[in-house]
Amino acid sequence: MPLPAEFSDLEPYADWALPTEPERYAKRLASSMDEMQAFYDAAFSRLEDAIAHIDRHPWDDLPEDARTLMHLMQGLVMVSFPVEVWKQARVPDSGAAYLDLIVEPVV
């Protein structure tokens, strides 16, 4: 899963470029706060550039590197609440509850 060349600084976090929400959620739960914070710090500063890059392509014909970048930014969304608000990977006070996403947007 290559990233566009101008985003090579995010390569150390390429394992966050997962195509489905359940995979991203599992990655979040398996990661430490330090790992999520490092990813968040690196990716958040590149978010606007990433959106601009992805928006240069039609959604129904995204090049592989742009699709990988999109999945990486979806990973950033997945860690934003734990990093910014909760300071933990799990949703506070949720116990063993979970939600399965049955249908995902087609991109």
DALIN-V988564 format. One line per field, one symbol per residue. ss: DSSP state (H for helix, E for strand, L for the rest). phi: phi as a letter, one per 20 degrees, with the letter a starting at -180 (. if undefined). A space follows every 10 residues. Layout:
ss->???
phi->???
This chain:
ss->LLLLHHHHHH HHHHHHLLLL HHHHHHHHHH LLHHHHHHHH HHHHLLHHHH HHHHHLLLHH HLLHHHHHHH HHHHHHHHHH HHHHHHLLLL LLLLLLLLLL LLLLLLL
phi->.feggfdffe ggdgfeedfc fffffffgfe defffffffg ffeffdgfff ffffffdfge bffgffffff ffffffgfef fgffcembfe fgldlefbce eecdgec
